[in-house]
Amino acid sequence: MDRRLMMVHAHPDDESIVTGATLAKYAAEGAGVTLVTCTRGEEGEVIPDDLAHLAADRDDTLGEHRVGELDKACVALGVRDHRFLGGAGHYRDSGMMGGPANDHPRAFWGADPEEAARLLAELIREVRPHVVVSYDEHGGYGHPDHVQAHRVTRRGCVKAAERAMPGTPWQVRKLYAIAQPVSRIEAVIERMAEESGPFTPPERVSDIARGTPDGLVTTRVDATDHWAAKTLAMRAHATQISVDGERFALSNGIAQEIDAVEYYTLLMGPTPRVHPGEYETDLFAGL
């Protein structure tokens, strides 16, 4: 089967941190891989001192720089088809929940979900992906742009199949949400408890993510062979990610593992045919 995968992410760097190995795996296997990014990440916190000047003009300087970082990450992952939803700069990074950037006139959080879903539906009809991946309803850790991306992606998949829209309808076969199993995060915390290094060890699940209850996780993609590609892509996002060996940290300085085994929750599509307690291992399984 000609396999086509689309991932919808909120900002540059998200694609590498939580789905980089999966993207690299399917790209290397010859699947059609399309990455859609909803904003240029204008509100990102710049980590390195030598790049601090980029934060002075968030709309243009930082946003444009992060587009360049994303281009390099896509090369590392083998992703050849990248799109910005509505075009680069159409939607703007909304910042953290409750912050002043939420009210920017171009903030993705404040966008009309139907209009954004229509733009995504047009891309879906053009690319015709069998599988689409985005976030869960909590946006992974509650970032407003992640929550909005979830809403827009679910609605976009529905709209792509509607005959009322111009063009040829397309039915997405499977829709997934990115998952971070609570048990995996707890294991990471335990492993790092006695570590020393440049980053602060995490102490609780919320230090890393909200966490997905294990019972909701349906799919485990082992892309260990593509760990190096994921790590190289993360290094490309130098404004947002500090990488040290097998560990990385965001602006909060809390250590996380670079893991090439990535997890998902099936939201729509054929129920995985696996034994109880086991995971589906391929996003295209059952198609």
GIDA-V936146 format. One record per run of one state. SS is the DSSP state (a for helix, b for strand, c for the rest). FROM is the first residue (numbers start at 1). LEN is the number of residues. If there is no record, write none. Layout:
SS/FROM/LEN ; SS/FROM/LEN
//
This chain:
c/1/3 ; b/4/6 ; c/10/4 ; a/14/15 ; c/29/3 ; b/32/6 ; c/38/11 ; a/49/29 ; c/78/3 ; b/81/4 ; c/85/7 ; b/92/1 ; c/93/7 ; a/100/4 ; c/104/3 ; b/107/1 ; a/108/3 ; c/111/2 ; a/113/15 ; c/128/3 ; b/131/4 ; c/135/4 ; a/139/4 ; c/143/1 ; a/144/17 ; c/161/13 ; b/174/6 ; c/180/1 ; b/181/1 ; a/182/11 ; c/193/7 ; b/200/1 ; c/201/4 ; a/205/3 ; c/208/4 ; b/212/1 ; c/213/1 ; a/214/3 ; c/217/2 ; b/219/4 ; c/223/1 ; a/224/13 ; c/237/5 ; b/242/3 ; c/245/2 ; b/247/3 ; c/250/4 ; b/254/1 ; c/255/1 ; b/256/2 ; c/258/3 ; b/261/8 ; c/269/11 ; b/280/1 ; c/281/7
//
